[in-house]
Amino acid sequence: MVAIHTVEDFIHALREDPDLLDQVRRTIMTDEVLALPNQFAALLQTQNRILAELAESRRTQTAMQETIATILETQNSLLQAQNRISEDIRALHGMFRQ
């Protein structure tokens, strides 16, 4: 066993003996504090999963917006064609009334 007479001796002993360091940590820190690194890792994993899901949602939303834009363009084209047909029908109707 190492003789510890100064703070520097204590620090040196902690650096040299991982078991001593672990025992000191467990004596000083609560179980809650010791659990923090694992809790943080779990939180980080959850955050990364949520960010990945959000990115996928954004890609889906973009695709949906593109589809809606295409549908609206098609609808507009159909309405224009319908208007032209209606004008043609009115013109034909006017020709037959005379």
ABEGO torsion letter per residue (X at the ends): XBBBABAAAAAAAAAABAAAAAAAAAAABBAAAAAAAAAAAAAAAAAAAAAAAAAAAAAAAAAAAAAAAAAAAAAAAAAAAAAAAAAAAAAAAAAAAX
